[in-house]
Amino acid sequence: MNRPETTTLHVPSVAAQLQLMGLPARLRHPLFSILRFEDLPPAPALTQRVRLISDLYQITLKKDCPCKVQYGQTPYDFGEGVMSFFAPRQVAILEPGAVLPTSGWLLLLHPDLLRGHALSQKITDYGFFEYAVNEALLLAPEEQEALELLLQQVEQEANRPLDSLSQEVLVLQLELLLTYCQRYFNRQFLTRKPHSHELLSQVERLLNQHFAQQKGLPTVGALAAQLHLSPKYLSDCLKQLTGQTAQQLIHEKLIAHAKQVLATTGLAVSEIAYQLGFEYPQSFNKLFKNKTNQTPLAYRQSLN
C-alpha cells in the first residue's frame, strides 16, 4: 500500500499557529497563548499526512480525544487525562483523519518569552520535552484537577492587562506548572515499578548480549531503539529505579565485562579496548580508572 502524500508545515510563531488553527491572531502577548480545545472552531479533517515543525514549546492536556498522532516512529491514541510536551523543532506527524480533542488545554510558548529568566535554561533540563508521544504523562484524577487549576491561573494571568510584572508572573506560573508535571512523571515511574523492573531486566539482557557478541560500544540511543523508547525516557526511568542513568548503567556493565576479560584472558589492554569498541586504548584506560580508581593493568596485577 502506498503511503499518502506528506505536506510539511513550518510554524515559526504563536500567531502562525493560531492562523493554522483558523483563529484570529489577536494576542495580548506575541510569544504566548493558552487555549481551551472546547473553545476552538471545528478543524477540517486532514486528507493527507502533515509533517509539522514548530518553533514553539507546546504543552497539551487532552481529554475526550479520538485522535492519533505519530511521534518519531510511534503512533499514539490519546485518551483521558493525557499530557504531552513538545520542544521547538521537534517533528510531529498528523495522519489523515486526525481531529482535535473535544476538551482540554493547549499552551503555546515561544522560547523568546523565557530570555533572561532562569527557566530559559531550566526548561531544557525537563526530560519530558524529549519523550515520545507514547511516553506521555497519564494523570490520576486528583493530578488532573491540580494541573487544571494551575492552567486556569495561567489563563487568568494571560488575559490580564499587561503591566511591568506580567511576564515575570507568567514565567513563574509556567515554572510551577512544569515542576508539578515533573513530580507526576516521577510518580508515574514509581507506580509502574513492575514494568520498570522488567525494563531493567531487558536492559541488562541486551547489554550482556551486546558485549558477548563484541558489537562495539553500546549507545543509549541504540539501546532505547531496541526497547522502542526515547533515549531520554529510558534514562529517566532507569534513574528513578536504580539511581543511575542509562549511560551510567552502560558504563557499569562495560567495566564489569572488562574486568572479566582482564581476569580470564591474557589479552593486552589495547586489544581489550578495541574489542570493547574503543577507538583509542587511552579512552578505555581513562574510563576504567575513573570508575575503579585503578588502571586496567593495575587491576589485572591486583588479582595475582
N, C-alpha and C positions, 0 to 999 in steps of 0.2 A: 504494500500500500504506500502511495506517495505521501510524503509529509506535506501538509498545507504550506502555502507560501508564507514567509515571515516578513513582517514590516518592523523596522527599527525606529523607535521614537526616543529622542533625547529631551529630557525635561531639565532645563537649566535653572529654573526659578520657581518660587511658590506661585507666582502669577501664571506661569506656563502650566503648572499642574492643575490649577483651578480652571483655566481655559480648556484644558484637555477633558476635564470632567463636566464641561458645559456650564460652569459657574462664572459669574462676573468677577473680575479681579479687583473687587473693592476691598482693599486691605488696610487695616489700621497700622499694620507693621509689614513691610515688604518681605521680611525674612522669616515670617512665622504665620501659621494658620492652624486652627483646630476646628474640626468639623464633626458633625454627627451624621452617620450614614443615613439615619431615618429622615434627615432634612434634605438629602441630596435628590436632585431630579433623577428619574429613571435613566439609566445609561443604556444606549443601544447595544444589543448583543453583538459580540465580536464575530466576524465571519472568517477571520484568518488569524494566525498566530501573530502576537505582537511581542517584540523584544523591547523591554522598557529599561532605559538607562537614565537614572535620575541623579542630579547633583545634590539631592536633599537627604537629610535623615528623615525616615518615616517610621512612625510608631502606630500600630493599629491594635485596637481591641475589637474583635469581631464576634458578633452574635447572630444567630439565625442566618447563617451564610451557606447557601448551597453552591459555593464557588470552588473552583480548582485553580491552583497556581503551581507552576513548576519553578523551582529554585535550584539552580545548578542542574543536576540530572534527576531530581526527585520531585514527583508530583505530590501535592498535599491537598486534602479536603479539609476545609475549615468547618468547625462546629461551634459549640457553645464555649464562651469564655476563653478564647484563644488570643494571646498577644504575640505579635511578630514585630521584628525590628530590622530595618534596612539601613545600611550605611550608604553614604554617597558613592556613586559609580558602581554599585552592585547591579547585576543584571537579573531582571525577573522576566519570566516568560508567561504571558497570558494566553491561554488556549482558546480556540473558538468556542463560543457558548458561555464564556465566563461572565458572571454577573456580580454586582456589588452585594455585600451583606445587607440585610434589611434593617439592622440596627448595630450600634457600636460607635467607635470613635476613630478618627484619623487625624494624626498630628503630623504636620509638615514643618520642617525646621531646616533652614539654610545654615551651613557651618559659620557663615559670617556673623550670625547673631551671637555666637559664643566668643568672638575675638576679644581678647583682653580679660576673659573670665577663666577661672581655674577649670571650669567644666569643659573648656575647649580641648584641654589635654586629657582630662579625666574620662571624657566620653569615649575616647579611643581605647581605654582600659576595660570598658564594659564588653566582655567577650561575646555577649549575646547578639551584638550587631553583626557578628561574623557567623552566626549559626545558620544552618539551612532551615527552610520553612518547616520541614517535618520535625524540627527540633524546637518548635515554638513553646511558649510558656502556657501551660494548661492550668487555668485558675480554679481554685476552690471557690465556692460561693462567697465566703467572707473575704477572700482576697480580691475577688472581682468587685465587691462592694467598696472595699477600701480604695482600690485604684480608680473606680469611677468617681468617688468623692474627690480625689486628687485631680482628676481630669476636669471635673466641674469647676474647681478652684482655678485651674489654668485657664479654662474658658472664660470665667468671670474676669480674670486679670487681662486677658487678651482683648476683651470687649470694653474695658475701661478707657476713658480718655487718657492719652499719653501724657506723662509728666517726667520729671528728671530721674525718677527711680523705677519707671515702668520696666525697662529692660533688666535691671538688677533683680527685681522681684520675680519677673518671669523666668529668668535663668535659675534662680534659687528654687522655684517651684518645679522646674524641669529636673533639676538635680535630685530633689526629693522623690519625684516620681521614679526616676531611674534607680535610685537606691532601693526603693520598695521592690522594683522588678528584680533587682539582683538578689534581694532577700528571698523572694518567692522562687526564683530559679534554684537557689541553694536548697530550699525546701523540696523542690521537685527532684533534685538529685538524691536527697536523703530518703524520700518516701518511695523512690524506685530502686532501693538498695538491692533487692533480688536481681533486678535487671542489671544493675551496676556490677554486682559480683560476677554475674555471667559474662559481662563485658570484660572485666578484668581477666577472667579465665581465658577468654578469646584472645585478648592482647598477649598474654603470656604464651599461649599456644602458637600464635602467629610469629612471635619473636623467636621462639625456640626453633620453629621450622626454618625461619629466615637464616639464622646462624648455622643451623645444621646443613643447609643447602649452599652456604657460602655465597649469598647473593649480593654481598657488598653492604655498605652502611644502610641500615633502615632509616626511613624518614617518617616524621609524624604524618605528613601528607599521604604517603603511600599506605601507611598503617590505617589511617582514617578511611581511605578509599576502600580498602578491603572490608572494612566494617560498615560501609555505607553511612558514614557520619562526616560532618565537617571537622577539620582539624581542631578548631577552637572548642567545639562542643566536646569532642573526645578528651581533650586536655583538661577542660574544666570539670568534667565528670570524674575523671581519674583523680584530679586534685582533691575533690570532695571526699572521695572514697579512700584514698591512700595517703594524701598529703603530698603527693608528687605529681608533677605534670607528665604528659605523655613523653616529652623529651627526656625528662629525668628518669622515667622508667626504662626508656630505651637505653640510656647510658648505664643504668644499673644492670640490665640484662647483658649488655655488651661487656662490661667489666667482669661479670660473673663467668661469661663464656671465655673471655681472655684468660682469666685465672685458671680455668680448667685446661685450656690448651698449654699454658705455661707449665702447669704441673704434670701433665701427662705426655708431653711430646718434647722432642729435642729441637724443635723449630727455632730458628733465630727470631729475635724480637721483630726485626724488619719483615720477616716472612709472615709472622702472625699479623702484623699491622696490615700488610697488603691483603692477606686472606680475609680480614675483617672488613676491608673496603676502604681503608685509609689511603689517600694518595701519597702522603708523606709519613714515614715512621715517626717523625718528630711530633706530629699531631697526635698519634696514638700514645706516645710517651707522655705528652703533656696532659691528656685527658686521664690516663691511668694514674698519674701522680696526683692530679687534682682530686680524684675520687678516693685514693687509697693512702696518700702521703708516702708512697713508695714508687720507684720506677718499676717497670715490668721486670727488668733484670734483677733488681734488689728483691722483688717479691719471689722470683724463682730461687734465688740464692737462700732466702729465708726458710725455704722448705727443706733444705738439706741439713 
